Structures are given as C-alpha cells and as structure tokens.
Amino acid sequence: MAGVERRAAGAPAGGPVMGGVTVRVPAKVNLQLAVGPLRDDGYHDLVNVFHAVSLFDEVTAAEPDRAGAADRPVRVRVEGEWAADVPASDDNLAVRAAAALAARAGRSYRADLLIRKTIPVAGGMAGGSADAAAALVACNELWGLGLPLPDLMEIGADIGSDVPFALLGGTAVGTGRGERLTALETSGVFHWVFALADGGLSTPRVYGECDRLRAEAGAAVPWPRVSEPLLAALREGDAPALGRTLSNDLQPAALALRPSLAATLRVGRDAGALGAIVSGSGPTCAFLAESAEHAGALAAGLKDAEGCRGAVTAFGPVPGAAPAG
C-alpha cells in the first residue's frame, strides 16, 4: 500500500526527492460544461469543452534515496501554497496513478513523488487530476516503461474523468464522463483571470445539488450537445464571441452552495470581462480578457471582491503534461 506524507512550504522535508524526472502539468478551465440526465450508474453524460491554461503544478518522480518499507512503494510529499489542502491519504490521485501504472506494467516499482502545487485544490481546475497525469508521465519515464500517450490516457481515465485531458492538453471536447476526447482546432491565444475563492467545493456535492435543483424544477433534462458557436469562436480566435458562448450547467448549483460567487462574477463583468463563468464545479471563477494587459487590470480589480482570496492571470491553450526543462 502506498504511503503519503504532506509538507507545507518551508516545513522539514523528511528526506529530499533527488534528481529524477520532473513533469509540468497545466490547470484547465471548462468553456462549456453540459450535464445530461443522471444515469443508472450515478454518473452523467457530459459534453465538456476543456481548455488548458498556463497555471501549472510540477511533479517530480525519483527512485527512493532511503530504505523504505516494502508495503510503501510510493511516497508523496507536497509543497506550495495549497499543500495543506491536499489529502494526506492513499487516495491521493498521484499515488493512485503511480500504483495503477506499476500494476499495468506487472512489476513492483517504487518512487518518491514531490508535488509542487500552484493549481488550487477543490477549485474546479482539475488540480488533483493534473497531478495524477504528471505522475503517470514522470513514472513512465523514470521506470523506462515507454508506454505511449493513448495507454497513459486509458490508465488515467480509471483514476478520474479529467486525467486524460491533463495528459492531452490544448483544447478538446470530452464526452461520456468527459474522458473520451477529441482535440479541437483553435486560433490565437486567449487571456484569462482566475478569481480564487476561500475554501473549496466538493465535486460530488455540486453534482448532487445540480440534480436536486433540476428535480425541484421538474423540467426534462436535455441530452448534452456541444455549442457550435463556441467551436466557431475557438476556430476563429474570436475572444468576444467566445466570451458570449461560455456556459456551465453546474454554475447554478455552485452558486446555491456558495452564494458569494455571484458577487465575484458580477465584479468581473462590471470590470469589462468578455465572459465570466464558474470553472467546472467551482468555486474558482474564470474571466476572459481582451489581452494580457486587460487581464492584469481585471485581476487587480478582483482581488478585493467578496469571498475572493486572490486573482491570477493565465493564457491558453497550452500543452498537456510533459517533462519540464
């Protein structure tokens, strides 16, 4: 069974991760998240337009430099602003990904993982899934397995629905649970501001609230379909058109659970954002800007919004998980 340690920035390491393979992996924002009816298996069919942005975590995988117990083949430490929010358990997605990769190879491998967190935890930006994707790439290289990207994506889909996209990057539409991906054509660069909320939101809780609100309304839930105007805006690099077509079926549920997000969205819109949306299950709010300069101005105005602990700028699309350097 894999063991997990947690380390906040500046805390004693308990043994460094030396050398090894370092992989950088991006956060994502959902440009469209269309949620279909609840299925018998408890999931929903989705149309999920993913967009990878330049907010990165790094995961280093190295051969252990100390004797470890045989029942702890994978150890994890976490550094960075969000380290205290990363689950200190064997359910850590990076640990699960490394263990799944070793099982696929049919051998007993060991690794020390060091996660440097920049992507918010439980923020609707797939931070945990990103770390799992980075662990797959790093351990695949460290252990000399040579598995191709499609194999890593298959393993990742069993870890979490967002893991395959963190491996692929760019812009893509996901169907099924979001794990079946088709890359999308885009032009130019899109500039973003992300308003980071105090505390996180549980994705299962947000989906549950979405189901509750829909049942309360009593209306039939349509089958999810990709937005053709959104696809056209991406192809043409038309930021104003993209801003008008951003949509998220989970946003009403996120706002119901965290009413302060409505004020954050309003501040960004009033400051001239081309589009404003809750990212995924929230509570991070995403704002599309006209340019890098406009993004900087938006971020400055959002820092004092109700319930906002800070704002960061980024651009997209960017590649998926890949060795750093």
N, C-alpha and C positions, 0 to 999 in steps of 0.2 A: 504494500500500500504506500502511495506517495505521501511524503510529509511536506508541510507548508510552514514557512516562517514568515513573519511580517516585520518590515523595518520601515519606520518613518524616516524622512530625510534627516541626516545628521545623527541618527541613532547608531550604536555599535553594530557592526556588520555580522559578527559571529562567524567570520570566515569569508574572505572575498571570493567573488567569481573572477577567476583569472583567465585572460585570453578568450578562447572560444569563438563563437560565431554570434555577431550582433545583427539583429534584423530590425528595421524600422517599418512601422505599420501605421496607416492613416485611420483617422476617425471617418465617420460617414454622416451625411445628412440625408433624410428622406425627402425627395422632391415631390413625390406622390406616394401616399400610403392608402390604398383602397382595401378595405377589410370586408370580406364576404361573410355569409352566414356562418354560424357556429357549426362545425362538423361533429359527427358522432365520436371522433377520437379526441375531441376537446380543442382542436386547432381550428383556425380559419384559413380559407383560401385567400391569398393576398395577390394584389398587384403592387409591387414595391419598387419604385424607381430610386435606386441608390446613387449617391454621388460622393466620391471620396475627396476629402479636403485635407489641407496641409496643417493638420494638428496631429502630432504623431506620438505614439508610445515606442519605446525600444525594449526589446527582449534579447538578452544575451544568454546563450546556452554554452556551457563548458563542462568538460569532464571534471568530476569532483576532485578537489585538491586535498581532501581529507578522507579518512576512513569513515564510511557510513554504514549504518545497519543495513542488513540485506533486505529488510522489509521496507526501506525508504529509498527506492531507486531514483526518485525525482524530488529535489528540494527547490523551494521557491522563496525568494526574498523580493520585497517591493520597496522602491524608493520614490520620492516625489510628493507633490502637494496632496495627492489623493491616496497616499499609501495606507492611511488609517482606515479608509473605507473599503479596501479590498478584502474580501472574505479570507480569513486565515483558517482554511479548512481544505480537505481533499477535494472539495467541489470547485476549487479554483480552476477556471477554464483552461489556463495554460498548462497546468498539471495534467488535467484530463486529456488534453490534446497530445502531450508528450507520451502519456501512457497508451493512448489509442494508437499512436504511430508505432511504438515499440511492439504492441500486440499485432499490428498489421505485418510488421517485419518478422514476427515469430521468434524474436530473441529477447533476452533480458538486457536492456540498455539502462545506463544511469546518466543523469545530468544534473547539474546545478543551474537553475534559472534565476536570472536577475531581471525584474521588470522595472523600468523607469517610466513612471506614469505622468502623462500630460493630459490625456483624454479623460474627461470627467467620468466618474463611476456612477452607474444608475442614472445617467443623464440623457439617454436616448440617442447616443452617438456610437454605440456598439464598442465601448472600450474593452469589455471583457472578451468579446468575440475577436476583437483586433489582437489582443494578447494571445489568444488561442491560435490564431492564424500565424502570428510571428513565431510562436513556439514550434509549430509544425515545420515552418521553413528552416528555422535555426537548427532543430534537432535532425531534420532530414540531411542537412549539410554536415553537422557535427558527426553523425553516425555513419556518413558515407552511403546512405541508402539510395540516393539518386532517383527517388520517386518523382514522376512528372506532376505538373500542376493539377491535371484532372484527378489524379489519385489523391493528392492532398485535399482537394476540394470535396471529394467523396468522403474522406475521413472527417473533414471539418463539418460537413452537413449533419453528421451524427452528434457532434458536440453542440451545435447551435445553428439556427437558421441564418444568422448574419455572418458566420465564419467564412463561407465560400466567397462572399463579396469582399471581405477584408483581404483575402488572398488575390482576388482578381483586380480590384481597384478600378479607377476610371469612373465611368457612368454605366449603369446596367439596369435592366428591369428584371426583377425576381418574381417568379410565380410559385404556385404551391404554397409552402410555408415561407417562401422568399428565397429558398435555396437553389431553385432552378433558374439559372442566369442566362441572359442574352445581353451582350455588350451593345451599347448604344452609340451612335455617331454624335459627336459634339464638335462645336467650333469655338475657338477662343477660350478665354479664361473668365470664370465667374468669381466675384469677390463677395465674401460673407463676413458677418459678425455673429458671434455666438454669445448670448447672454447666459451666464452660468448661474443656476439657482442655488439657494441654500438647501442642502439635503437632496436626496434622490427620490425617484418614484419607481416602484416595483412594476416591471412589465406585466406580469400576470395580473396584478391588481388593476392596472389600467385597462387591459383587455376585459377583465371581469366587469368593470364599470361601464365600458362600452356596451357589453351585452345587456347590462341592467338598463341602461338608458334606452337602448333600442327596444327592449321588451316593454318598457314603460310607455314608449311612444306608440307601440303596436303597429308600426308600418313594416311592410315587407322589405327585407334587406336585399338589394340588387346584387347580381353577380359582379365581381370587380373587373374593371376594364381599364386599360392604360389610356391616358389622356393624349389624344392626337395633337392638340395644340401645344401641350408640353413637349412632346417629341419634336415638333417643328421648331419650337423655340430653342431647344438644345442643338439641333442640326444647324440652325442659322446663327447661333451665338447671340441671340436676341435677349439680353438681360431683362428689359422691361416686360417683354412678353412672358418670359419665364416667371418673373415675379407675380404676374397676374394669374398664372396657372398652378402655383404651388397649392397642394391640398393634402390633408391628413385626416382620415376618418377617426383617428384616436384623439384628435385635439379636443373635442367636447368632453371626453372622459378625463383627460389630463387637467382641463380647466375646472371640471367639477371637483376633482380631488385636490387641486392646488389653485384656488381662485386668484391668487396674486399673479399668476402667469398672464391673466388678461391685461393687467396694468403694464406688465413688461412689453407685451405685444403692442399695446397702444402707444407707449413711449417711442418704440422703434418706428411705427407707422407715422407718427406725428413728426419724427425727425427726418422723414423722407425716404425710408426704406422702400425699395421697389417691390418687396414682398416680405411677409412676416408669417412664421409658422412655428408650431411646436415640433421639434425634431423627434421623430419616432414616438415612443411612449413618454417622452419628456423626462425631466422638466426643462431641459435646455431649449431655449428659443433661438431660432435661426432667422437672420435678416439678410436679404440680398441687397447689395450695394451697387452703385453705378461704377465705382472704380476703387482702387486701393485707398486713395485719399478720402473718398466718401466713406469707406468702411471705417477708417480711423476716426472720422468725425462722429459716425454713428456709435462706435464703441465708447467714445468719451461721454456721449450723452446718455448711454445706457447704464453706465457704472453706478449711478445713483438711483436707478429705478427700484421700485418696491420689490423686495424679495430677491434682488439680483446681487450676487456676491462678487461679480466682476464680468468683464466682457473681453473677448479675444477676437482677433481678425484672422482670416484664413482665405485661401483660394482653392479652386478646384476646376477640373478634375486633376487628381494626382494618381500615380501608380499604386498598386497594392503592396502587400508585404514583400520586402526584398532586403537582401543584405545591405547594411549601412556602409558608407565609405565610398 
